[in-house]
Amino acid sequence: MRLFYKIKLYHLSIYKDFIGSPLHGYESYIITDDRSCPLKQKIEFIIDHFKDSILFFYIDSVIKDIDWPYYIRELQEKYGNRVMFGVLYAKRQNQEEQSRLEKYYLYDLGLPGGCIGLDIQQTNNFALVDTIMFANQANGRRKTIRAICDYNSELVFERNELKYKAQICDVSLNHFSCIFTSYPHPIQMYEKVENILIQVNGLHFSTDAVLLMQRQTEAGMLNIFMFTRKDGAQGLEFETSKKLSQKIYHMVTDKSKSALQDMFAKVGKQLEKETVKKSGKKSVKETPKTTGNSAEK
């Protein structure tokens, strides 16, 4: 399983839906602590396997065996510029306490992700979190998330009484790529195609698009189109964009979350084996004890 984007960790469940939205090009995950695979082990695994990760810790959460100031200092010293760390916390009423937090995380540790105090009104924080993610370039070089489509995703349209069909390879809110299975006449570069009927992982919609690029691949000629609206502007109509956004969110995150859960389960099992080995315990079936009378029988 491939994960296509940088991983951002948040331990702040009230922002789950906002953080997971692909509207701004962010693919983010909330990672929590559990008995089968503790948070520390999950973080080590993420850092080792997903380069250029951005990790934010909600330091008001209470997690066994984690002292946030010490633990975050330890991570910062160990990984340095390999990973970007930041902290989130509930804004303090006591200004002196808040100043101490900011001094420690921003100046003493120098966390590049920042030290962000969240407002009591969570709706006021959405713009703040969005700004934080944008400032930390959480979407990488892509402006929107690209999702890989299933084999049933396809398009069809007619031009000059000729019918075109193609299998859609991937899709974002601005572009899609496809390989034609029926291509009766060449389409010129930058030519607009109208009334394309598209089916992406079960979502049906109609749109216009402009051919931007063609590239030869092992599977065939890959055609990259840009969505255009009826007024000629780039992108999809608002309602269609909203529906496709939610579809892309599920296409990307469902697979990624499943992959992460599988990997964390493996890490947890390996940790359990190592713990058993260190304690010197052996997995043996105990035989029930017998009394003296039953032994004689």
VOGU-3710 file (C-alpha; in Angstrom, 3 decimals, decimal comma):
1> mrlfykikly> 0,000/0,000/0,000  1,400/3,382/-0,975  0,644/6,550/0,958  0,824/9,451/-1,459  1,212/12,443/0,761  3,099/13,619/3,778  1,647/12,497/7,100  0,525/15,116/9,627  -0,290/13,875/13,109  -2,854/15,555/15,327
11> hlsiykdfig> -3,962/14,413/18,747  -7,034/16,679/18,700  -10,224/14,824/17,817  -12,554/17,847/17,587  -10,805/18,872/14,354  -10,993/15,462/12,697  -13,410/16,409/9,925  -11,730/19,743/9,204  -8,213/18,342/9,161  -9,230/15,427/6,964
21> splhgyesyi> -10,882/17,615/4,328  -9,006/17,593/1,003  -10,301/21,048/0,022  -6,963/22,708/0,794  -4,757/19,818/-0,287  -4,035/18,444/3,185  -4,087/14,772/4,025  -3,920/14,548/7,803  -4,495/11,898/10,427  -5,261/11,880/14,116
31> itddrscplk> -3,074/9,335/15,890  -4,051/8,293/19,405  -2,571/6,162/22,145  -3,782/2,603/22,756  -2,657/-0,482/24,655  -1,826/-2,582/21,607  0,542/0,042/20,168  1,482/3,015/22,384  1,755/6,489/20,873  5,540/6,607/21,243
41> qkiefiidhf> 5,985/3,520/19,088  3,564/4,866/16,484  5,497/8,112/16,256  8,835/6,313/15,867  7,330/4,178/13,089  5,888/7,202/11,268  9,181/9,086/11,412  11,176/6,074/10,189  8,858/5,248/7,278  7,379/8,573/6,138
51> kdsilffyid> 9,942/11,242/5,401  9,244/14,981/5,747  6,477/14,357/8,259  4,826/17,196/10,179  3,779/16,273/13,715  1,662/18,441/16,012  1,073/17,326/19,599  -1,900/18,425/21,668  -0,018/18,835/24,941  -3,114/19,110/27,153
61> svikdidwpy> -3,923/15,456/26,525  -2,867/13,085/29,291  -1,051/9,994/28,041  0,617/7,379/30,202  4,427/7,563/30,356  4,574/10,798/28,343  5,850/14,009/29,903  5,264/16,399/26,990  8,030/18,988/27,632  10,672/16,301/28,132
71> yirelqekyg> 9,396/14,003/25,363  9,170/16,734/22,716  12,644/17,986/23,634  13,921/14,428/23,231  12,320/14,118/19,775  13,619/17,511/18,648  17,167/16,668/19,720  17,040/13,213/18,131  15,539/14,097/14,739  16,319/17,799/14,283
81> nrvmfgvlya> 15,385/19,013/10,807  14,327/15,552/9,603  10,845/16,110/11,016  8,836/19,255/11,724  7,351/19,352/15,230  4,799/21,732/16,681  2,434/21,894/19,653  -1,215/22,801/20,151  -2,758/23,636/23,516  -5,850/25,248/25,014
91> krqnqeeqsr> -5,177/28,963/25,370  -4,377/29,806/28,986  -6,230/32,402/31,016  -3,042/32,995/32,971  -0,794/35,113/30,736  2,324/34,205/32,708  1,699/30,477/32,156  1,086/31,023/28,453  4,302/33,031/28,138  6,235/30,193/29,800
101> lekyylydlg> 4,821/27,687/27,306  5,689/29,877/24,330  9,192/30,562/25,630  9,931/26,874/26,178  8,603/25,495/22,895  9,389/28,423/20,597  12,677/29,767/21,964  14,234/27,054/24,143  13,365/24,167/21,805  12,886/26,218/18,641
111> lpggcigldi> 10,054/24,077/17,284  9,630/24,985/13,589  5,938/24,032/13,662  5,204/26,634/16,317  3,336/26,748/19,623  -0,318/27,496/19,001  -2,912/28,368/21,625  -6,431/27,314/20,659  -9,516/29,348/21,519  -12,369/28,038/23,668
121> qqtnnfalvd> -14,729/28,515/20,708  -13,599/25,744/18,355  -15,135/27,436/15,308  -12,665/30,298/15,763  -9,821/27,799/15,446  -10,605/26,437/11,969  -9,048/29,439/10,208  -6,130/29,295/12,659  -5,416/25,600/11,994  -5,740/26,217/8,245
131> timfanqang> -3,221/29,075/8,473  -0,831/26,891/10,480  -0,987/24,095/7,922  -0,492/26,517/5,029  2,448/28,220/6,754  4,106/24,824/7,301  3,514/23,838/3,642  1,479/20,855/4,780  0,211/20,196/1,258  3,723/19,896/-0,174
141> rrktiraicd> 4,006/20,873/-3,832  0,414/19,880/-4,634  -2,403/22,383/-4,297  -5,008/19,633/-4,209  -4,947/15,959/-3,287  -4,856/13,415/-6,091  -6,673/10,108/-5,623  -6,095/6,876/-7,512  -9,331/5,592/-9,083  -10,639/2,036/-9,213
151> ynselvfern> -10,880/0,026/-12,447  -14,562/0,859/-12,865  -13,922/4,612/-13,070  -14,490/5,790/-16,608  -15,619/8,608/-18,865  -17,583/8,885/-22,093  -18,391/11,760/-24,450  -19,319/12,393/-28,059  -17,659/14,749/-30,542  -18,682/15,158/-34,158
161> elkykaqicd> -20,947/12,098/-33,773  -17,949/10,019/-32,643  -17,999/8,274/-29,265  -14,954/8,399/-26,965  -14,386/6,178/-23,922  -11,575/6,089/-21,400  -10,555/4,557/-18,100  -9,821/7,234/-15,468  -6,529/6,692/-13,645  -6,542/9,436/-11,021
171> vslnhfscif> -8,473/12,562/-10,135  -8,151/15,781/-8,131  -10,419/18,812/-7,801  -8,619/20,435/-10,756  -7,410/17,629/-13,008  -7,854/14,015/-14,023  -5,831/11,585/-16,108  -7,158/8,814/-18,315  -6,243/6,245/-20,954  -8,642/6,047/-23,894
181> tsyphpiqmy> -10,172/2,704/-24,785  -12,085/4,218/-27,704  -10,334/7,117/-29,438  -11,791/7,533/-32,946  -10,104/10,870/-33,722  -7,199/12,773/-32,108  -7,946/15,629/-29,710  -5,698/18,639/-30,163  -3,626/19,914/-27,250  -5,428/22,621/-25,208
191> ekveniliqv> -8,692/21,801/-26,959  -11,855/21,973/-24,854  -14,102/18,922/-24,632  -17,686/19,546/-23,519  -20,257/17,420/-21,698  -17,975/14,640/-20,481  -19,876/12,060/-18,453  -17,599/10,871/-15,650  -17,919/8,057/-13,105  -15,340/8,112/-10,295
201> nglhfstdav> -15,590/5,284/-7,765  -19,393/5,366/-7,976  -19,806/9,171/-8,212  -21,417/10,351/-11,459  -21,156/13,894/-12,819  -20,885/15,877/-16,052  -18,208/18,474/-16,819  -16,100/20,174/-19,469  -12,316/19,758/-19,631  -9,254/20,882/-21,564
211> llmqrqteag> -6,498/18,504/-22,691  -3,248/19,738/-21,110  -0,702/16,992/-21,626  -0,077/13,538/-23,066  2,567/11,096/-21,876  3,378/7,601/-23,083  3,283/4,929/-20,361  3,482/1,139/-20,256  -0,319/1,000/-20,010  -0,776/3,324/-22,984
221> mlnifmftrk> -1,010/7,028/-23,736  -1,850/8,939/-20,557  -4,016/12,008/-21,188  -4,165/14,742/-18,548  -7,203/17,028/-18,556  -8,034/20,162/-16,569  -11,633/20,633/-15,391  -13,316/23,787/-16,713  -16,639/25,394/-15,895  -19,236/26,608/-18,369
231> dgaqglefet> -17,959/30,178/-17,974  -14,473/29,037/-19,008  -12,906/29,299/-15,544  -10,681/26,497/-14,246  -12,243/23,877/-11,969  -15,610/22,264/-11,371  -18,998/23,779/-10,668  -19,422/24,402/-6,929  -21,843/21,550/-6,129  -19,866/19,057/-8,224
241> skklsqkiyh> -16,616/20,159/-6,566  -18,172/19,642/-3,138  -19,303/16,091/-3,967  -15,998/15,144/-5,581  -14,115/16,586/-2,603  -15,889/14,198/-0,235  -15,356/11,280/-2,627  -11,614/12,018/-2,851  -11,449/12,296/0,941  -12,829/8,768/1,361
251> mvtdksksal> -10,795/7,338/-1,528  -7,546/8,581/-0,045  -8,050/8,351/3,697  -9,909/5,027/3,895  -7,000/3,209/2,262  -4,391/5,169/4,168  -6,063/4,700/7,558  -6,451/0,986/6,902  -2,776/0,737/5,955  -1,722/2,675/9,057
261> qdmfakvgkq> -3,849/0,481/11,311  -2,314/-2,669/9,806  1,199/-1,309/10,245  0,554/-0,186/13,817  -0,847/-3,643/14,610  2,401/-5,206/13,357  4,447/-2,760/15,425  2,342/-3,614/18,495  2,848/-7,362/18,018  6,593/-6,911/17,566
271> leketvkksg> 6,717/-4,788/20,725  4,814/-7,475/22,632  7,285/-10,167/21,483  10,239/-8,045/22,568  8,634/-7,379/25,955  8,021/-11,084/26,533  11,579/-11,896/25,483  13,095/-9,322/27,850  11,018/-10,526/30,781  12,161/-14,109/30,137
281> kksvketpkt> 8,612/-15,456/29,946  7,729/-18,358/27,712  4,403/-19,069/26,145  3,685/-22,576/27,491  0,490/-24,388/28,223  0,183/-25,046/31,950  -0,961/-28,518/33,029  -3,559/-28,574/35,786  -2,262/-29,505/39,215  -3,469/-32,815/40,622
291> tgnsaek> -4,026/-33,892/44,192  -2,213/-36,777/45,739  -5,280/-39,034/45,510  -5,852/-38,365/41,856  -2,183/-38,989/41,132  -2,393/-42,410/42,766  -5,342/-43,274/40,559
//
